[in-house]
């Protein structure tokens, strides 16, 4: 059993040895990771892995994971979320990323396709006093109501291609963050809606992440 002092040492090492070396240097982001208890969002059977540089299993399917700390931290930093903004997350998982988003944003809607994970995430958030997140059991790959609704959309998992329908749900100035591509090479995409029909795309880092369910997969066959 780890003592509180052990947990704080592990948390400090996670930040200094995993997250800072991944160019996560914003003070506000580092402070969040120091103060939000990641271990409270990890399944009990995997709690010893809470601060490891790895994806932590959450459910029965391969893609049901809690992304590694450095990926969550870099995604949070590079989206530049402001206190007045609304956020949509696809892939709630344990609720930890939603908790991070909630401390940067005004309101977070997070969608989780697995009802059991959605219920667990809602319990985790409530238990940790996070009140500005709505956890909804829903398939994030299905079309959203039409019209610009969100300042930020983040995909907590990978997709083969940027979902065009989600881009239409961004307000002007809104940003979408997603990990895009196929193994062994995927890249983080940050797409800003600069004006009606105009987009700016940045692809600043590489990572491989498990797939989100039900998003389209291109054919691997060439004829």
Protein Blocks (a to p, Z undefined) as FASTA:
>chain_A
ZZfklmmmmmmmmmmmmmmmnopabfklmmmmmmmcfklmgcfklmmmmmpccdddfblb
fklccddfklmmmmmmmnopafkbccddehjknommmmmmmmmmmbdcdddfblklmmmm
mmmmmmnopakbccddddfkbccdedjfbfbdcdebddfbdcfklmmmpcehiacddded
ddfbdcddddddfbghiacdddfbgcdddddehiacddfbdZZ
